[in-house]
Amino acid sequence: MSELIHFEYPPPRSWEQFEELCADLFEAMWSDHGLVRHGRAGQVQHGVDIVATRGGIYPVGLQCKKKSRWPVKKLSFTEIEHEVDEAEKFNPKLKELYILTTAASDERLQQQVRNMNNAREKQKKFPTVVLFWPEIVRRVARFHQVARKHFPIGGSDNDFSPLLATWYTRNGRIELVDMDWHLAAAEVGEDFHDWPTGRVIIRQRETDAVMAKLQKMEGKPASPQGRAAKIELRRKLRYLREREHRAQETIRMLYTNERLKFYMMDLDETGDDSKEILQAVIEFEVHQGVENTGLEKIRLLPPTPQLLVGTRSSTSIANSDLPINMPPTEYLKILQAEREFPDKFYGNALVKVVSELPASVRRRYAIPAILRRIHRIMDEDNKTAAEMQLAGYFDLDLWKYKH
């Protein structure tokens, strides 16, 4: 039992975090590792945010209704009736519907729901269960890992990691565009400042599709061909999740390392640096990690790799130059900048460091590639972030380039 029961905590800060809390709770409560978050805000979801299996009962729909605490907003019976009507359209037909809300308990509303269920039972329609915030917290308290993830308990060793944002991709591209993406990138930096243990979820639509296929296979007789198909789907899901995890880890590093954080949040107050770097990082990873195949390239040199102490792998690339491929149009921008620099700056020549590269080259190619190189060295040579920083790898503007 979690120590969560000894405290009173407000609901999560965002609907995304509340939905993830509900998903984690019911996955743990029902031992349902095939539980799937269904759709997203703005999509037609037919009253269902999460699709789950309760024992042998499938599908069970979960609808998450986050309500503000101040001014206090209650869940109304009209809203419940609307969600039930919408859930009737879900395919395949639901066996049960759970409505999960951050609203305070309401005994009168529960009685209305019981009356509704009695009437629906006579029509052989699925029942509806409404769980209010106090009951949700009571159930979360039974699962220590869920409680530690979503609530600030347990002192300095707590795993509390609030969800700051969920960003979706489709076909290797971020779905948010234009000002929506600009603001999302700016907000996440401020959110990491307020909640440094927070995290961002990168979710591919392809991941949801694979999970939905696996969910449909649950509970069905398994022929050898069916088992083989399921193994292939599980393998594909593992690859998809690994890509998402790499992108998430890089984003976290960008906002928890003080030098990178300064670069992302303070050096460029327009926010253009952060949004383009984030987009390049995410889309590289979810696009199966395929390097740009442009014919033109430059090479980046780490500032002081000789300061990277300790043993390294036999195939270490810590001292190696970092090749950067790019389209010819981007390479021409570099040549143009080098020609024009002396005229703009009183005859001085470029030092040829990353900060002097054209903005599009720096944001889309150079810095994302440096971040990937840092991750690879840390993984392959077993180096810590502190060791990498001491050797200058996090000083992005000190990386020099050459043709």
C-alpha positions in Angstrom: 0.0 0.0 0.0 1.4 3.4 -1.0 1.8 6.2 1.6 -0.4 8.2 -0.8 -3.4 7.4 1.5 -2.0 9.7 4.2 -2.2 12.8 2.1 -4.7 14.7 0.0 -3.4 15.5 -3.5 -5.0 17.6 -6.2 -5.7 16.1 -9.6 -3.0 16.1 -12.3 -2.2 19.4 -14.0 -3.3 18.4 -17.5 -5.9 16.2 -19.2 -3.0 14.2 -20.7 -1.5 13.4 -17.4 -4.9 12.5 -15.9 -5.5 10.1 -18.9 -2.0 8.5 -18.4 -2.7 8.1 -14.7 -5.9 6.3 -15.5 -4.2 4.1 -18.1 -1.4 3.2 -15.6 -3.9 2.5 -12.8 -6.2 0.2 -14.8 -3.2 -1.6 -16.5 -1.9 -2.4 -13.0 -5.3 -3.1 -11.5 -6.5 -5.5 -14.2 -3.0 -6.8 -15.2 -3.8 -5.7 -18.8 -0.6 -5.1 -20.6 -2.5 -4.7 -23.9 -4.4 -1.7 -22.7 -4.5 1.0 -25.4 -5.0 4.7 -25.2 -7.6 5.4 -28.0 -7.3 8.5 -30.2 -6.5 12.0 -29.0 -8.2 15.3 -28.2 -10.1 16.6 -31.3 -10.6 13.2 -32.8 -13.9 11.3 -32.8 -13.5 8.8 -30.0 -17.1 7.8 -29.4 -16.9 8.3 -25.6 -13.7 6.2 -25.2 -10.2 7.4 -24.3 -8.8 4.0 -23.3 -9.6 0.5 -24.4 -8.9 -2.3 -21.9 -9.6 -5.9 -21.0 -11.0 -6.7 -17.5 -10.3 -10.4 -16.9 -12.1 -12.1 -19.9 -14.3 -9.1 -20.6 -13.3 -7.1 -23.8 -13.7 -4.4 -24.8 -14.0 -2.2 -21.8 -14.1 1.5 -22.5 -12.6 4.2 -20.1 -13.5 7.8 -20.5 -11.5 10.4 -18.6 -13.3 13.6 -17.6 -11.0 16.2 -16.0 -12.8 18.9 -14.1 -11.3 22.2 -12.8 -10.9 22.5 -9.0 -11.4 26.2 -8.9 -13.9 27.4 -9.7 -15.3 24.0 -8.8 -16.9 22.1 -11.6 -19.0 19.0 -11.1 -19.8 16.1 -13.4 -23.4 16.3 -14.5 -25.8 13.4 -15.3 -26.4 15.0 -18.7 -22.7 14.7 -19.4 -22.8 11.0 -18.4 -25.8 10.3 -20.6 -24.0 12.0 -23.5 -20.8 9.9 -23.0 -22.9 6.7 -22.8 -24.7 7.6 -26.0 -21.4 8.3 -27.7 -20.0 5.0 -26.4 -22.9 3.1 -28.0 -21.2 3.9 -31.3 -17.9 2.4 -30.4 -16.8 -0.5 -32.6 -16.6 -3.3 -31.5 -19.5 -2.9 -29.1 -18.4 -2.2 -25.5 -19.1 -4.7 -22.7 -18.6 -2.0 -20.0 -17.9 1.7 -19.7 -16.0 3.4 -16.9 -16.2 7.2 -16.6 -13.2 8.5 -14.6 -13.4 12.1 -13.3 -11.4 14.5 -11.2 -14.6 15.9 -9.8 -15.6 15.4 -6.1 -17.8 12.5 -5.1 -21.5 13.0 -5.7 -23.9 10.4 -4.1 -26.9 11.8 -5.9 -25.2 11.3 -9.3 -24.2 7.8 -8.4 -27.8 7.0 -7.6 -28.8 8.4 -11.0 -26.2 6.1 -12.6 -27.5 3.1 -10.8 -31.0 3.8 -12.0 -29.7 4.3 -15.5 -27.9 0.9 -15.3 -31.0 -0.9 -14.1 -32.9 0.4 -17.2 -30.1 -0.4 -19.5 -29.7 -4.0 -18.1 -33.3 -4.7 -19.2 -32.3 -3.6 -22.7 -29.2 -5.8 -22.6 -26.9 -2.8 -22.9 -23.5 -2.3 -21.2 -23.3 -0.9 -17.7 -21.6 2.3 -16.7 -19.3 2.8 -13.7 -18.4 6.3 -12.5 -15.3 6.8 -10.4 -14.6 10.1 -8.7 -11.2 11.6 -7.8 -11.2 10.3 -4.1 -11.9 6.8 -5.3 -9.3 7.0 -8.0 -6.7 8.1 -5.5 -7.8 5.2 -3.1 -7.2 2.7 -5.9 -3.9 4.3 -7.0 -2.6 3.9 -3.4 -2.8 0.1 -3.8 -0.2 0.2 -6.5 3.1 1.7 -5.3 4.8 2.2 -8.7 1.7 4.0 -10.1 1.6 6.3 -7.0 5.3 7.1 -7.1 5.1 7.9 -10.8 2.2 10.3 -10.6 2.4 11.9 -7.1 5.3 13.7 -5.2 5.6 11.2 -2.4 8.4 9.3 -0.7 11.1 11.9 -0.3 14.2 12.3 -2.5 14.1 8.8 -3.9 10.6 9.4 -5.4 10.0 8.6 -9.0 7.4 11.3 -9.4 7.5 12.3 -13.1 4.6 14.5 -14.2 3.6 14.3 -17.9 4.3 17.6 -19.4 3.2 17.0 -23.0 2.3 14.3 -25.4 3.4 14.9 -29.0 2.1 12.7 -31.8 3.8 11.8 -35.1 2.5 10.3 -38.2 4.7 8.9 -41.0 7.7 10.3 -39.2 6.4 13.9 -38.9 5.2 15.9 -35.9 1.4 16.4 -36.2 1.5 19.9 -34.5 2.3 22.6 -37.0 2.9 26.4 -37.3 2.0 28.4 -34.1 0.6 25.3 -32.3 4.1 23.7 -32.5 5.9 27.0 -31.8 3.9 27.4 -28.5 4.1 23.7 -27.6 7.9 23.9 -27.8 8.1 27.1 -25.7 5.7 25.7 -23.1 7.6 22.5 -22.5 10.8 24.5 -21.7 8.9 26.4 -19.0 7.2 23.3 -17.8 10.6 21.5 -17.4 11.8 24.5 -15.4 8.8 24.2 -13.0 8.8 20.3 -12.9 12.4 19.2 -13.6 11.5 15.5 -13.0 8.8 15.8 -15.7 8.8 14.1 -19.1 7.4 14.3 -22.6 5.8 11.4 -24.4 6.5 10.9 -28.1 3.8 8.7 -29.6 3.7 7.4 -33.2 0.3 6.8 -34.7 1.9 3.6 -36.0 2.4 2.4 -32.4 -1.3 2.9 -31.7 -2.2 0.9 -34.8 0.0 -2.0 -33.9 -1.3 -2.1 -30.3 -4.9 -2.1 -31.6 -4.1 -5.1 -33.7 -2.5 -6.9 -30.8 -5.5 -6.1 -28.6 -7.9 -7.7 -31.1 -5.8 -10.9 -30.9 -6.3 -11.2 -27.2 -8.5 -14.0 -26.0 -8.8 -15.6 -29.5 -7.6 -19.3 -30.1 -4.0 -19.1 -31.3 -3.1 -21.1 -34.4 0.6 -21.4 -35.3 0.1 -18.8 -38.0 -1.7 -16.5 -35.5 1.1 -16.9 -33.0 3.7 -16.0 -35.6 1.7 -13.0 -36.7 1.5 -11.9 -33.0 5.3 -12.3 -32.5 5.9 -10.1 -35.6 3.6 -7.4 -34.3 5.3 -7.5 -30.9 8.6 -7.2 -32.5 7.4 -4.2 -34.6 5.9 -2.6 -31.4 9.3 -3.0 -29.6 11.1 -1.2 -32.4 8.5 1.6 -32.5 8.8 2.1 -28.7 12.6 2.1 -28.8 12.5 5.0 -31.3 10.0 6.9 -29.1 12.2 6.3 -26.0 15.3 7.7 -27.7 13.5 10.8 -28.7 12.1 11.2 -25.2 15.5 10.8 -23.6 17.1 13.4 -25.8 14.3 15.9 -25.1 14.8 15.3 -21.4 18.6 15.9 -21.7 18.0 19.1 -23.6 16.1 20.6 -20.6 17.8 19.0 -17.6 21.4 19.8 -18.6 22.1 23.4 -17.6 24.2 24.2 -20.7 21.7 22.7 -23.2 18.8 24.3 -21.2 20.4 27.7 -21.6 20.7 27.2 -25.3 17.1 26.0 -25.7 15.4 28.6 -23.5 17.5 31.7 -23.1 19.9 32.2 -26.0 17.2 32.6 -28.6 14.1 34.4 -27.1 12.2 34.0 -30.3 11.8 30.2 -29.7 12.8 29.3 -33.2 15.9 27.4 -32.1 14.0 25.2 -29.7 11.1 24.3 -31.9 13.3 23.4 -34.9 15.9 21.5 -32.8 13.1 19.6 -31.1 11.4 18.8 -34.4 14.6 17.6 -36.0 15.5 15.4 -33.0 12.0 13.8 -32.9 11.6 13.3 -36.6 15.0 11.7 -37.0 14.3 9.1 -34.3 10.8 8.2 -35.4 11.8 8.2 -39.1 13.7 5.0 -38.4 17.0 6.9 -37.7 17.8 7.5 -41.3 20.5 10.0 -41.9 19.9 12.7 -44.5 21.3 11.4 -47.8 22.3 14.8 -49.2 25.6 14.7 -51.1 27.1 17.7 -49.4 28.6 17.5 -46.0 30.7 19.2 -43.4 32.5 17.6 -40.4 32.2 18.7 -36.8 35.1 18.4 -34.3 34.4 18.0 -30.6 36.0 20.7 -28.5 38.3 18.8 -26.1 37.8 15.0 -26.4 41.2 14.4 -24.7 39.5 15.4 -21.4 37.1 12.4 -21.7 38.8 10.2 -19.0 38.6 6.5 -18.4 38.3 3.4 -20.5 36.5 3.3 -23.8 35.1 0.6 -26.1 37.4 -0.8 -28.8 35.2 0.9 -31.4 34.8 4.2 -29.6 34.0 7.2 -31.8 34.6 9.7 -29.0 37.6 11.3 -30.8 36.1 11.0 -34.3 34.9 13.8 -36.5 31.1 13.9 -36.9 30.0 14.0 -40.6 26.9 16.1 -41.3 25.1 15.4 -44.5 22.7 18.0 -45.9 21.0 19.0 -49.1 23.1 21.1 -51.5 20.8 24.2 -50.9 21.8 24.1 -47.2 25.5 23.7 -48.0 25.4 26.7 -50.3 24.1 28.8 -47.4 27.4 27.9 -45.5 29.5 29.0 -48.5 27.6 32.2 -48.8 27.9 33.0 -45.1 31.7 32.4 -45.3 32.0 34.8 -48.3 29.9 37.5 -46.7 31.3 37.4 -43.2 34.5 39.5 -43.7 32.4 42.3 -45.3 30.0 42.3 -42.4 32.6 42.1 -39.6 35.4 44.4 -40.7 37.6 41.9 -42.5 37.5 39.2 -39.8 37.2 35.6 -40.9 34.9 33.0 -39.6 36.2 30.9 -36.7 34.1 28.1 -38.1 32.2 27.0 -35.0 28.6 25.7 -34.9 27.2 29.1 -33.7 28.4 30.6 -37.0 26.5 28.2 -39.2 23.4 29.4 -40.9 20.4 29.0 -38.6 18.7 26.2 -40.6 21.9 24.2 -40.8 22.6 24.7 -37.1 19.1 23.8 -35.9 18.1 21.0 -38.3 21.4 19.2 -38.9 24.4 20.2 -36.7 22.9 20.3 -33.1 20.6 17.3 -33.5 23.6 15.3 -34.8 25.8 16.4 -31.9 23.1 15.2 -29.4 23.0 11.8 -31.2 26.8 11.6 -31.0 26.7 12.4 -27.2 24.1 9.7 -26.6 26.0 7.2 -28.6 29.3 7.8 -26.7 27.5 7.7 -23.4 25.9 4.3 -24.3 28.9 2.7 -26.0 31.7 4.0 -23.7 29.6 4.0 -20.5 30.2 7.7 -19.9 28.1 9.9 -17.6 26.7 13.3 -18.6 29.1 14.9 -16.1 32.1 13.3 -17.8 30.8 14.3 -21.2 30.3 17.9 -20.0 33.8 18.0 -18.5 35.2 17.1 -22.0 33.3 19.9 -23.6 30.7 17.9 -25.6 27.8 19.9 -24.2 29.4 23.2 -25.3 27.6 23.2 -28.6 29.0 26.5 -29.8 32.6 25.3 -29.3 32.3 22.5 -31.8 34.2 23.5 -34.9 33.3 22.6 -38.4 35.4 22.0 -41.5 34.6 21.1 -45.1 
